[in-house]
């Protein structure tokens, strides 16, 4: 059996041959209580009218037609 590193290398080569590229993302862990508290604080600080204006702007400049 091939070593894990060899299998990963082979998989990446197969993907590259198909025109794919590996992308790794590091995101906050929503299961963490500390992260959940931080998100709750940030949400509590949102201001409705300001957020609504931001969403309207995003929709106005979006490539998608919404219908």
CHARMM-style PDB file with segment names, atoms N, HN, CA, C and O in Angstrom:
ATOM      1  N   UNK     1       0.848  -1.174   0.000  1.00  0.00      PROA
ATOM      2  CA  UNK     1       0.000   0.000   0.000  1.00  0.00      PROA
ATOM      3  C   UNK     1       0.900   1.245   0.000  1.00  0.00      PROA
ATOM      4  O   UNK     1       1.922   1.292   0.684  1.00  0.00      PROA
ATOM      5  N   UNK     2       0.499   2.227  -0.769  1.00  0.00      PROA
ATOM      6  HN  UNK     2      -0.331   2.189  -1.325  1.00  0.00      PROA
ATOM      7  CA  UNK     2       1.268   3.473  -0.870  1.00  0.00      PROA
ATOM      8  C   UNK     2       1.136   4.280   0.416  1.00  0.00      PROA
ATOM      9  O   UNK     2       0.112   4.236   1.098  1.00  0.00      PROA
ATOM     10  N   UNK     3       2.179   5.006   0.721  1.00  0.00      PROA
ATOM     11  HN  UNK     3       3.010   5.042   0.167  1.00  0.00      PROA
ATOM     12  CA  UNK     3       2.128   5.889   1.882  1.00  0.00      PROA
ATOM     13  C   UNK     3       1.104   6.990   1.644  1.00  0.00      PROA
ATOM     14  O   UNK     3       0.801   7.337   0.503  1.00  0.00      PROA
ATOM     15  N   UNK     4       0.582   7.528   2.726  1.00  0.00      PROA
ATOM     16  HN  UNK     4       0.828   7.246   3.653  1.00  0.00      PROA
ATOM     17  CA  UNK     4      -0.442   8.571   2.611  1.00  0.00      PROA
ATOM     18  C   UNK     4       0.061   9.752   1.790  1.00  0.00      PROA
ATOM     19  O   UNK     4      -0.682  10.288   0.968  1.00  0.00      PROA
ATOM     20  N   UNK     5       1.311  10.168   1.999  1.00  0.00      PROA
ATOM     21  HN  UNK     5       1.914   9.733   2.667  1.00  0.00      PROA
ATOM     22  CA  UNK     5       1.860  11.309   1.258  1.00  0.00      PROA
ATOM     23  C   UNK     5       1.910  11.014  -0.235  1.00  0.00      PROA
ATOM     24  O   UNK     5       1.656  11.898  -1.053  1.00  0.00      PROA
ATOM     25  N   UNK     6       2.234   9.782  -0.591  1.00  0.00      PROA
ATOM     26  HN  UNK     6       2.441   9.064   0.074  1.00  0.00      PROA
ATOM     27  CA  UNK     6       2.279   9.399  -2.006  1.00  0.00      PROA
ATOM     28  C   UNK     6       0.880   9.400  -2.616  1.00  0.00      PROA
ATOM     29  O   UNK     6       0.688   9.837  -3.751  1.00  0.00      PROA
ATOM     30  N   UNK     7      -0.094   8.904  -1.849  1.00  0.00      PROA
ATOM     31  HN  UNK     7       0.063   8.549  -0.928  1.00  0.00      PROA
ATOM     32  CA  UNK     7      -1.478   8.901  -2.355  1.00  0.00      PROA
ATOM     33  C   UNK     7      -1.980  10.325  -2.564  1.00  0.00      PROA
ATOM     34  O   UNK     7      -2.648  10.611  -3.557  1.00  0.00      PROA
ATOM     35  N   UNK     8      -1.659  11.217  -1.627  1.00  0.00      PROA
ATOM     36  HN  UNK     8      -1.116  10.984  -0.820  1.00  0.00      PROA
ATOM     37  CA  UNK     8      -2.076  12.619  -1.758  1.00  0.00      PROA
ATOM     38  C   UNK     8      -1.413  13.270  -2.969  1.00  0.00      PROA
ATOM     39  O   UNK     8      -2.064  13.999  -3.718  1.00  0.00      PROA
ATOM     40  N   UNK     9      -0.125  13.010  -3.160  1.00  0.00      PROA
ATOM     41  HN  UNK     9       0.404  12.418  -2.551  1.00  0.00      PROA
ATOM     42  CA  UNK     9       0.594  13.570  -4.306  1.00  0.00      PROA
ATOM     43  C   UNK     9      -0.040  13.086  -5.606  1.00  0.00      PROA
ATOM     44  O   UNK     9      -0.243  13.873  -6.531  1.00  0.00      PROA
ATOM     45  N   UNK    10      -0.349  11.804  -5.678  1.00  0.00      PROA
ATOM     46  HN  UNK    10      -0.183  11.164  -4.927  1.00  0.00      PROA
ATOM     47  CA  UNK    10      -0.968  11.247  -6.876  1.00  0.00      PROA
ATOM     48  C   UNK    10      -2.346  11.864  -7.114  1.00  0.00      PROA
ATOM     49  O   UNK    10      -2.712  12.162  -8.251  1.00  0.00      PROA
ATOM     50  N   UNK    11      -3.102  12.052  -6.037  1.00  0.00      PROA
ATOM     51  HN  UNK    11      -2.805  11.810  -5.114  1.00  0.00      PROA
ATOM     52  CA  UNK    11      -4.434  12.656  -6.175  1.00  0.00      PROA
ATOM     53  C   UNK    11      -4.310  14.094  -6.683  1.00  0.00      PROA
ATOM     54  O   UNK    11      -5.060  14.501  -7.571  1.00  0.00      PROA
ATOM     55  N   UNK    12      -3.365  14.870  -6.125  1.00  0.00      PROA
ATOM     56  HN  UNK    12      -2.756  14.539  -5.404  1.00  0.00      PROA
ATOM     57  CA  UNK    12      -3.174  16.247  -6.589  1.00  0.00      PROA
ATOM     58  C   UNK    12      -2.758  16.280  -8.058  1.00  0.00      PROA
ATOM     59  O   UNK    12      -3.221  17.134  -8.814  1.00  0.00      PROA
ATOM     60  N   UNK    13      -1.898  15.367  -8.461  1.00  0.00      PROA
ATOM     61  HN  UNK    13      -1.522  14.673  -7.847  1.00  0.00      PROA
ATOM     62  CA  UNK    13      -1.480  15.312  -9.866  1.00  0.00      PROA
ATOM     63  C   UNK    13      -2.661  14.993 -10.776  1.00  0.00      PROA
ATOM     64  O   UNK    13      -2.798  15.586 -11.846  1.00  0.00      PROA
ATOM     65  N   UNK    14      -3.517  14.058 -10.359  1.00  0.00      PROA
ATOM     66  HN  UNK    14      -3.406  13.575  -9.490  1.00  0.00      PROA
ATOM     67  CA  UNK    14      -4.708  13.731 -11.166  1.00  0.00      PROA
ATOM     68  C   UNK    14      -5.623  14.948 -11.286  1.00  0.00      PROA
ATOM     69  O   UNK    14      -6.154  15.235 -12.359  1.00  0.00      PROA
ATOM     70  N   UNK    15      -5.795  15.642 -10.196  1.00  0.00      PROA
ATOM     71  HN  UNK    15      -5.363  15.409  -9.324  1.00  0.00      PROA
ATOM     72  CA  UNK    15      -6.648  16.838 -10.236  1.00  0.00      PROA
ATOM     73  C   UNK    15      -6.050  17.915 -11.127  1.00  0.00      PROA
ATOM     74  O   UNK    15      -6.764  18.537 -11.913  1.00  0.00      PROA
ATOM     75  N   UNK    16      -4.736  18.141 -11.011  1.00  0.00      PROA
ATOM     76  HN  UNK    16      -4.156  17.636 -10.373  1.00  0.00      PROA
ATOM     77  CA  UNK    16      -4.089  19.141 -11.876  1.00  0.00      PROA
ATOM     78  C   UNK    16      -4.254  18.777 -13.339  1.00  0.00      PROA
ATOM     79  O   UNK    16      -4.474  19.649 -14.181  1.00  0.00      PROA
ATOM     80  N   UNK    17      -4.150  17.492 -13.644  1.00  0.00      PROA
ATOM     81  HN  UNK    17      -3.971  16.784 -12.960  1.00  0.00      PROA
ATOM     82  CA  UNK    17      -4.309  17.030 -15.028  1.00  0.00      PROA
ATOM     83  C   UNK    17      -5.722  17.321 -15.536  1.00  0.00      PROA
ATOM     84  O   UNK    17      -5.928  17.490 -16.738  1.00  0.00      PROA
ATOM     85  N   UNK    18      -6.695  17.380 -14.620  1.00  0.00      PROA
ATOM     86  HN  UNK    18      -6.527  17.242 -13.644  1.00  0.00      PROA
ATOM     87  CA  UNK    18      -8.078  17.702 -15.002  1.00  0.00      PROA
ATOM     88  C   UNK    18      -8.342  19.203 -14.956  1.00  0.00      PROA
ATOM     89  O   UNK    18      -9.473  19.646 -15.155  1.00  0.00      PROA
ATOM     90  N   UNK    19      -7.289  19.986 -14.693  1.00  0.00      PROA
ATOM     91  HN  UNK    19      -6.371  19.626 -14.532  1.00  0.00      PROA
ATOM     92  CA  UNK    19      -7.446  21.434 -14.671  1.00  0.00      PROA
ATOM     93  C   UNK    19      -7.952  21.973 -13.343  1.00  0.00      PROA
ATOM     94  O   UNK    19      -8.446  23.099 -13.278  1.00  0.00      PROA
ATOM     95  N   UNK    20      -7.834  21.186 -12.292  1.00  0.00      PROA
ATOM     96  HN  UNK    20      -7.433  20.271 -12.345  1.00  0.00      PROA
ATOM     97  CA  UNK    20      -8.301  21.616 -10.972  1.00  0.00      PROA
ATOM     98  C   UNK    20      -7.121  22.030 -10.114  1.00  0.00      PROA
ATOM     99  O   UNK    20      -5.994  21.577 -10.314  1.00  0.00      PROA
ATOM    100  N   UNK    21      -7.401  22.890  -9.162  1.00  0.00      PROA
ATOM    101  HN  UNK    21      -8.317  23.257  -8.999  1.00  0.00      PROA
ATOM    102  CA  UNK    21      -6.370  23.368  -8.242  1.00  0.00      PROA
ATOM    103  C   UNK    21      -6.886  23.253  -6.823  1.00  0.00      PROA
ATOM    104  O   UNK    21      -8.033  23.604  -6.546  1.00  0.00      PROA
ATOM    105  N   UNK    22      -6.055  22.770  -5.929  1.00  0.00      PROA
ATOM    106  HN  UNK    22      -5.123  22.485  -6.154  1.00  0.00      PROA
ATOM    107  CA  UNK    22      -6.447  22.623  -4.532  1.00  0.00      PROA
ATOM    108  C   UNK    22      -6.486  23.986  -3.850  1.00  0.00      PROA
ATOM    109  O   UNK    22      -5.609  24.826  -4.056  1.00  0.00      PROA
ATOM    110  N   UNK    23      -7.490  24.184  -3.058  1.00  0.00      PROA
ATOM    111  HN  UNK    23      -8.202  23.502  -2.891  1.00  0.00      PROA
ATOM    112  CA  UNK    23      -7.642  25.430  -2.309  1.00  0.00      PROA
ATOM    113  C   UNK    23      -7.950  25.058  -0.872  1.00  0.00      PROA
ATOM    114  O   UNK    23      -8.871  24.284  -0.609  1.00  0.00      PROA
ATOM    115  N   UNK    24      -7.186  25.604   0.055  1.00  0.00      PROA
ATOM    116  HN  UNK    24      -6.438  26.233  -0.159  1.00  0.00      PROA
ATOM    117  CA  UNK    24      -7.409  25.323   1.472  1.00  0.00      PROA
ATOM    118  C   UNK    24      -7.914  26.590   2.150  1.00  0.00      PROA
ATOM    119  O   UNK    24      -7.378  27.679   1.949  1.00  0.00      PROA
ATOM    120  N   UNK    25      -8.939  26.424   2.944  1.00  0.00      PROA
ATOM    121  HN  UNK    25      -9.374  25.539   3.107  1.00  0.00      PROA
ATOM    122  CA  UNK    25      -9.514  27.539   3.684  1.00  0.00      PROA
ATOM    123  C   UNK    25      -9.424  27.255   5.173  1.00  0.00      PROA
ATOM    124  O   UNK    25      -9.627  26.122   5.610  1.00  0.00      PROA
ATOM    125  N   UNK    26      -9.126  28.266   5.934  1.00  0.00      PROA
ATOM    126  HN  UNK    26      -8.962  29.186   5.579  1.00  0.00      PROA
ATOM    127  CA  UNK    26      -9.160  28.162   7.385  1.00  0.00      PROA
ATOM    128  C   UNK    26     -10.246  29.124   7.842  1.00  0.00      PROA
ATOM    129  O   UNK    26     -10.175  30.326   7.583  1.00  0.00      PROA
ATOM    130  N   UNK    27     -11.236  28.595   8.514  1.00  0.00      PROA
ATOM    131  HN  UNK    27     -11.294  27.619   8.725  1.00  0.00      PROA
ATOM    132  CA  UNK    27     -12.385  29.398   8.940  1.00  0.00      PROA
ATOM    133  C   UNK    27     -12.610  29.218  10.435  1.00  0.00      PROA
ATOM    134  O   UNK    27     -12.178  28.218  11.008  1.00  0.00      PROA
ATOM    135  N   UNK    28     -13.280  30.172  11.072  1.00  0.00      PROA
ATOM    136  HN  UNK    28     -13.631  30.985  10.606  1.00  0.00      PROA
ATOM    137  CA  UNK    28     -13.586  30.026  12.497  1.00  0.00      PROA
ATOM    138  C   UNK    28     -14.455  28.783  12.727  1.00  0.00      PROA
ATOM    139  O   UNK    28     -15.324  28.465  11.915  1.00  0.00      PROA
ATOM    140  N   UNK    29     -14.213  28.101  13.821  1.00  0.00      PROA
ATOM    141  HN  UNK    29     -13.507  28.360  14.480  1.00  0.00      PROA
ATOM    142  CA  UNK    29     -14.969  26.902  14.176  1.00  0.00      PROA
ATOM    143  C   UNK    29     -16.226  27.306  14.935  1.00  0.00      PROA
ATOM    144  O   UNK    29     -16.155  27.679  16.106  1.00  0.00      PROA
ATOM    145  N   UNK    30     -17.357  27.233  14.281  1.00  0.00      PROA
ATOM    146  HN  UNK    30     -17.414  26.930  13.330  1.00  0.00      PROA
ATOM    147  CA  UNK    30     -18.626  27.652  14.889  1.00  0.00      PROA
ATOM    148  C   UNK    30     -19.044  26.746  16.044  1.00  0.00      PROA
ATOM    149  O   UNK    30     -19.999  27.064  16.752  1.00  0.00      PROA
ATOM    150  N   UNK    31     -18.357  25.634  16.249  1.00  0.00      PROA
ATOM    151  HN  UNK    31     -17.580  25.376  15.673  1.00  0.00      PROA
ATOM    152  CA  UNK    31     -18.660  24.763  17.390  1.00  0.00      PROA
ATOM    153  C   UNK    31     -17.996  25.267  18.674  1.00  0.00      PROA
ATOM    154  O   UNK    31     -18.344  24.836  19.773  1.00  0.00      PROA
ATOM    155  N   UNK    32     -17.036  26.188  18.521  1.00  0.00      PROA
ATOM    156  HN  UNK    32     -16.753  26.538  17.628  1.00  0.00      PROA
ATOM    157  CA  UNK    32     -16.307  26.724  19.667  1.00  0.00      PROA
ATOM    158  C   UNK    32     -17.159  27.774  20.386  1.00  0.00      PROA
ATOM    159  O   UNK    32     -17.707  28.678  19.756  1.00  0.00      PROA
ATOM    160  N   UNK    33     -17.262  27.645  21.704  1.00  0.00      PROA
ATOM    161  HN  UNK    33     -16.817  26.911  22.216  1.00  0.00      PROA
ATOM    162  CA  UNK    33     -18.037  28.628  22.476  1.00  0.00      PROA
ATOM    163  C   UNK    33     -17.453  30.021  22.342  1.00  0.00      PROA
ATOM    164  O   UNK    33     -18.200  30.997  22.267  1.00  0.00      PROA
ATOM    165  N   UNK    34     -16.130  30.133  22.310  1.00  0.00      PROA
ATOM    166  HN  UNK    34     -15.524  29.341  22.370  1.00  0.00      PROA
ATOM    167  CA  UNK    34     -15.497  31.451  22.182  1.00  0.00      PROA
ATOM    168  C   UNK    34     -15.873  32.096  20.853  1.00  0.00      PROA
ATOM    169  O   UNK    34     -16.149  33.295  20.798  1.00  0.00      PROA
ATOM    170  N   UNK    35     -15.884  31.310  19.788  1.00  0.00      PROA
ATOM    171  HN  UNK    35     -15.660  30.336  19.833  1.00  0.00      PROA
ATOM    172  CA  UNK    35     -16.255  31.836  18.469  1.00  0.00      PROA
ATOM    173  C   UNK    35     -17.731  32.228  18.471  1.00  0.00      PROA
ATOM    174  O   UNK    35     -18.096  33.281  17.947  1.00  0.00      PROA
ATOM    175  N   UNK    36     -18.569  31.396  19.052  1.00  0.00      PROA
ATOM    176  HN  UNK    36     -18.273  30.541  19.478  1.00  0.00      PROA
ATOM    177  CA  UNK    36     -20.006  31.698  19.090  1.00  0.00      PROA
ATOM    178  C   UNK    36     -20.275  32.986  19.865  1.00  0.00      PROA
ATOM    179  O   UNK    36     -21.127  33.782  19.471  1.00  0.00      PROA
ATOM    180  N   UNK    37     -19.548  33.192  20.969  1.00  0.00      PROA
ATOM    181  HN  UNK    37     -18.856  32.546  21.289  1.00  0.00      PROA
ATOM    182  CA  UNK    37     -19.721  34.442  21.731  1.00  0.00      PROA
ATOM    183  C   UNK    37     -19.273  35.643  20.900  1.00  0.00      PROA
ATOM    184  O   UNK    37     -19.937  36.680  20.895  1.00  0.00      PROA
ATOM    185  N   UNK    38     -18.157  35.505  20.205  1.00  0.00      PROA
ATOM    186  HN  UNK    38     -17.618  34.662  20.209  1.00  0.00      PROA
ATOM    187  CA  UNK    38     -17.658  36.608  19.374  1.00  0.00      PROA
ATOM    188  C   UNK    38     -18.659  36.941  18.268  1.00  0.00      PROA
ATOM    189  O   UNK    38     -18.916  38.113  17.997  1.00  0.00      PROA
ATOM    190  N   UNK    39     -19.219  35.921  17.634  1.00  0.00      PROA
ATOM    191  HN  UNK    39     -19.010  34.968  17.855  1.00  0.00      PROA
ATOM    192  CA  UNK    39     -20.220  36.160  16.584  1.00  0.00      PROA
ATOM    193  C   UNK    39     -21.450  36.835  17.174  1.00  0.00      PROA
ATOM    194  O   UNK    39     -21.997  37.760  16.572  1.00  0.00      PROA
ATOM    195  N   UNK    40     -21.887  36.387  18.337  1.00  0.00      PROA
ATOM    196  HN  UNK    40     -21.443  35.636  18.826  1.00  0.00      PROA
ATOM    197  CA  UNK    40     -23.066  36.985  18.977  1.00  0.00      PROA
ATOM    198  C   UNK    40     -22.830  38.459  19.276  1.00  0.00      PROA
ATOM    199  O   UNK    40     -23.723  39.281  19.072  1.00  0.00      PROA
ATOM    200  N   UNK    41     -21.618  38.809  19.764  1.00  0.00      PROA
ATOM    201  HN  UNK    41     -20.893  38.141  19.929  1.00  0.00      PROA
ATOM    202  CA  UNK    41     -21.304  40.217  20.022  1.00  0.00      PROA
ATOM    203  C   UNK    41     -21.348  41.025  18.730  1.00  0.00      PROA
ATOM    204  O   UNK    41     -21.868  42.140  18.702  1.00  0.00      PROA
ATOM    205  N   UNK    42     -20.795  40.451  17.660  1.00  0.00      PROA
ATOM    206  HN  UNK    42     -20.372  39.545  17.683  1.00  0.00      PROA
ATOM    207  CA  UNK    42     -20.776  41.171  16.389  1.00  0.00      PROA
ATOM    208  C   UNK    42     -22.187  41.363  15.841  1.00  0.00      PROA
ATOM    209  O   UNK    42     -22.517  42.433  15.331  1.00  0.00      PROA
ATOM    210  N   UNK    43     -23.006  40.344  15.945  1.00  0.00      PROA
ATOM    211  HN  UNK    43     -22.738  39.474  16.360  1.00  0.00      PROA
ATOM    212  CA  UNK    43     -24.396  40.454  15.466  1.00  0.00      PROA
ATOM    213  C   UNK    43     -25.153  41.483  16.292  1.00  0.00      PROA
ATOM    214  O   UNK    43     -25.930  42.266  15.746  1.00  0.00      PROA
ATOM    215  N   UNK    44     -24.935  41.490  17.595  1.00  0.00      PROA
ATOM    216  HN  UNK    44     -24.304  40.854  18.039  1.00  0.00      PROA
ATOM    217  CA  UNK    44     -25.624  42.453  18.461  1.00  0.00      PROA
ATOM    218  C   UNK    44     -25.248  43.886  18.095  1.00  0.00      PROA
ATOM    219  O   UNK    44     -26.030  44.808  18.328  1.00  0.00      PROA
ATOM    220  N   UNK    45     -24.068  44.082  17.528  1.00  0.00      PROA
ATOM    221  HN  UNK    45     -23.432  43.333  17.339  1.00  0.00      PROA
ATOM    222  CA  UNK    45     -23.627  45.426  17.164  1.00  0.00      PROA
ATOM    223  C   UNK    45     -24.096  45.894  15.801  1.00  0.00      PROA
ATOM    224  O   UNK    45     -23.825  47.029  15.408  1.00  0.00      PROA
ATOM    225  N   UNK    46     -24.798  45.035  15.073  1.00  0.00      PROA
ATOM    226  HN  UNK    46     -25.018  44.113  15.392  1.00  0.00      PROA
ATOM    227  CA  UNK    46     -25.277  45.431  13.743  1.00  0.00      PROA
ATOM    228  C   UNK    46     -26.397  46.463  13.864  1.00  0.00      PROA
ATOM    229  O   UNK    46     -27.198  46.423  14.798  1.00  0.00      PROA
ATOM    230  N   UNK    47     -26.439  47.370  12.922  1.00  0.00      PROA
ATOM    231  HN  UNK    47     -25.788  47.403  12.163  1.00  0.00      PROA
ATOM    232  CA  UNK    47     -27.490  48.377  12.880  1.00  0.00      PROA
ATOM    233  C   UNK    47     -28.335  48.126  11.641  1.00  0.00      PROA
ATOM    234  O   UNK    47     -27.833  48.154  10.518  1.00  0.00      PROA
ATOM    235  N   UNK    48     -29.626  47.879  11.857  1.00  0.00      PROA
ATOM    236  HN  UNK    48     -30.033  47.856  12.770  1.00  0.00      PROA
ATOM    237  CA  UNK    48     -30.544  47.457  10.804  1.00  0.00      PROA
ATOM    238  C   UNK    48     -30.509  48.296   9.544  1.00  0.00      PROA
ATOM    239  O   UNK    48     -30.356  47.754   8.449  1.00  0.00      PROA
ATOM    240  N   UNK    49     -30.647  49.597   9.672  1.00  0.00      PROA
ATOM    241  HN  UNK    49     -30.771  50.037  10.562  1.00  0.00      PROA
ATOM    242  CA  UNK    49     -30.711  50.460   8.483  1.00  0.00      PROA
ATOM    243  C   UNK    49     -29.392  50.432   7.712  1.00  0.00      PROA
ATOM    244  O   UNK    49     -29.379  50.384   6.482  1.00  0.00      PROA
ATOM    245  N   UNK    50     -28.307  50.463   8.441  1.00  0.00      PROA
ATOM    246  HN  UNK    50     -28.318  50.503   9.440  1.00  0.00      PROA
ATOM    247  CA  UNK    50     -26.991  50.433   7.776  1.00  0.00      PROA
ATOM    248  C   UNK    50     -26.789  49.100   7.038  1.00  0.00      PROA
ATOM    249  O   UNK    50     -26.296  49.083   5.911  1.00  0.00      PROA
ATOM    250  N   UNK    51     -27.167  47.998   7.669  1.00  0.00      PROA
ATOM    251  HN  UNK    51     -27.567  48.012   8.585  1.00  0.00      PROA
ATOM    252  CA  UNK    51     -27.032  46.681   7.038  1.00  0.00      PROA
ATOM    253  C   UNK    51     -27.958  46.568   5.831  1.00  0.00      PROA
ATOM    254  O   UNK    51     -27.583  45.992   4.810  1.00  0.00      PROA
ATOM    255  N   UNK    52     -29.148  47.110   5.945  1.00  0.00      PROA
ATOM    256  HN  UNK    52     -29.452  47.578   6.775  1.00  0.00      PROA
ATOM    257  CA  UNK    52     -30.101  47.081   4.833  1.00  0.00      PROA
ATOM    258  C   UNK    52     -29.543  47.856   3.639  1.00  0.00      PROA
ATOM    259  O   UNK    52     -29.654  47.410   2.497  1.00  0.00      PROA
ATOM    260  N   UNK    53     -28.944  49.013   3.908  1.00  0.00      PROA
ATOM    261  HN  UNK    53     -28.854  49.375   4.836  1.00  0.00      PROA
ATOM    262  CA  UNK    53     -28.345  49.810   2.833  1.00  0.00      PROA
ATOM    263  C   UNK    53     -27.204  49.051   2.168  1.00  0.00      PROA
ATOM    264  O   UNK    53     -27.046  49.102   0.948  1.00  0.00      PROA
ATOM    265  N   UNK    54     -26.412  48.350   2.968  1.00  0.00      PROA
ATOM    266  HN  UNK    54     -26.541  48.308   3.959  1.00  0.00      PROA
ATOM    267  CA  UNK    54     -25.310  47.567   2.409  1.00  0.00      PROA
ATOM    268  C   UNK    54     -25.840  46.446   1.521  1.00  0.00      PROA
ATOM    269  O   UNK    54     -25.311  46.209   0.435  1.00  0.00      PROA
ATOM    270  N   UNK    55     -26.883  45.756   1.978  1.00  0.00      PROA
ATOM    271  HN  UNK    55     -27.313  45.949   2.860  1.00  0.00      PROA
ATOM    272  CA  UNK    55     -27.467  44.670   1.177  1.00  0.00      PROA
ATOM    273  C   UNK    55     -28.087  45.203  -0.113  1.00  0.00      PROA
ATOM    274  O   UNK    55     -27.979  44.565  -1.160  1.00  0.00      PROA
ATOM    275  N   UNK    56     -28.726  46.347  -0.046  1.00  0.00      PROA
ATOM    276  HN  UNK    56     -28.814  46.865   0.805  1.00  0.00      PROA
ATOM    277  CA  UNK    56     -29.295  46.944  -1.259  1.00  0.00      PROA
ATOM    278  C   UNK    56     -28.201  47.289  -2.251  1.00  0.00      PROA
ATOM    279  O   UNK    56     -28.370  47.096  -3.455  1.00  0.00      PROA
ATOM    280  N   UNK    57     -27.075  47.801  -1.756  1.00  0.00      PROA
ATOM    281  HN  UNK    57     -26.938  47.957  -0.778  1.00  0.00      PROA
ATOM    282  CA  UNK    57     -25.957  48.120  -2.650  1.00  0.00      PROA
ATOM    283  C   UNK    57     -25.401  46.847  -3.283  1.00  0.00      PROA
ATOM    284  O   UNK    57     -25.134  46.811  -4.484  1.00  0.00      PROA
ATOM    285  N   UNK    58     -25.227  45.803  -2.473  1.00  0.00      PROA
ATOM    286  HN  UNK    58     -25.444  45.831  -1.497  1.00  0.00      PROA
ATOM    287  CA  UNK    58     -24.712  44.538  -3.001  1.00  0.00      PROA
ATOM    288  C   UNK    58     -25.642  44.011  -4.089  1.00  0.00      PROA
ATOM    289  O   UNK    58     -25.176  43.570  -5.140  1.00  0.00      PROA
ATOM    290  N   UNK    59     -26.931  44.051  -3.853  1.00  0.00      PROA
ATOM    291  HN  UNK    59     -27.310  44.409  -3.000  1.00  0.00      PROA
ATOM    292  CA  UNK    59     -27.891  43.591  -4.857  1.00  0.00      PROA
ATOM    293  C   UNK    59     -27.829  44.450  -6.113  1.00  0.00      PROA
ATOM    294  O   UNK    59     -27.964  43.931  -7.221  1.00  0.00      PROA
ATOM    295  N   UNK    60     -27.627  45.758  -5.956  1.00  0.00      PROA
ATOM    296  HN  UNK    60     -27.517  46.179  -5.056  1.00  0.00      PROA
ATOM    297  CA  UNK    60     -27.592  46.660  -7.102  1.00  0.00      PROA
ATOM    298  C   UNK    60     -26.378  46.396  -7.994  1.00  0.00      PROA
ATOM    299  O   UNK    60     -26.467  46.547  -9.213  1.00  0.00      PROA
ATOM    300  N   UNK    61     -25.266  46.010  -7.416  1.00  0.00      PROA
ATOM    301  HN  UNK    61     -25.194  45.887  -6.426  1.00  0.00      PROA
ATOM    302  CA  UNK    61     -24.046  45.798  -8.215  1.00  0.00      PROA
ATOM    303  C   UNK    61     -23.833  44.337  -8.557  1.00  0.00      PROA
ATOM    304  O   UNK    61     -22.843  43.992  -9.203  1.00  0.00      PROA
ATOM    305  N   UNK    62     -24.734  43.480  -8.139  1.00  0.00      PROA
ATOM    306  HN  UNK    62     -25.538  43.760  -7.614  1.00  0.00      PROA
ATOM    307  CA  UNK    62     -24.591  42.043  -8.358  1.00  0.00      PROA
ATOM    308  C   UNK    62     -24.747  41.694  -9.833  1.00  0.00      PROA
ATOM    309  O   UNK    62     -25.476  42.355 -10.573  1.00  0.00      PROA
ATOM    310  N   UNK    63     -24.046  40.640 -10.243  1.00  0.00      PROA
ATOM    311  HN  UNK    63     -23.454  40.103  -9.642  1.00  0.00      PROA
ATOM    312  CA  UNK    63     -24.185  40.138 -11.608  1.00  0.00      PROA
ATOM    313  C   UNK    63     -25.465  39.343 -11.790  1.00  0.00      PROA
ATOM    314  O   UNK    63     -25.914  39.132 -12.917  1.00  0.00      PROA
ATOM    315  N   UNK    64     -26.047  38.907 -10.697  1.00  0.00      PROA
ATOM    316  HN  UNK    64     -25.682  39.079  -9.782  1.00  0.00      PROA
ATOM    317  CA  UNK    64     -27.231  38.060 -10.766  1.00  0.00      PROA
ATOM    318  C   UNK    64     -28.478  38.933 -10.840  1.00  0.00      PROA
ATOM    319  O   UNK    64     -28.551  39.981 -10.197  1.00  0.00      PROA
ATOM    320  N   UNK    65     -29.435  38.505 -11.610  1.00  0.00      PROA
ATOM    321  HN  UNK    65     -29.375  37.654 -12.132  1.00  0.00      PROA
ATOM    322  CA  UNK    65     -30.609  39.335 -11.820  1.00  0.00      PROA
ATOM    323  C   UNK    65     -31.736  39.059 -10.832  1.00  0.00      PROA
ATOM    324  O   UNK    65     -32.755  39.749 -10.861  1.00  0.00      PROA
ATOM    325  N   UNK    66     -31.580  38.067  -9.959  1.00  0.00      PROA
ATOM    326  HN  UNK    66     -30.752  37.506  -9.936  1.00  0.00      PROA
ATOM    327  CA  UNK    66     -32.574  37.810  -8.927  1.00  0.00      PROA
ATOM    328  C   UNK    66     -33.887  37.264  -9.439  1.00  0.00      PROA
ATOM    329  O   UNK    66     -34.825  37.135  -8.652  1.00  0.00      PROA
ATOM    330  N   UNK    67     -34.003  36.946 -10.673  1.00  0.00      PROA
ATOM    331  HN  UNK    67     -33.241  37.051 -11.312  1.00  0.00      PROA
ATOM    332  CA  UNK    67     -35.278  36.418 -11.144  1.00  0.00      PROA
ATOM    333  C   UNK    67     -35.076  35.555 -12.246  1.00  0.00      PROA
ATOM    334  OT1 UNK    67     -36.037  35.008 -12.787  1.00  0.00      PROA
TER     335      UNK     67
END
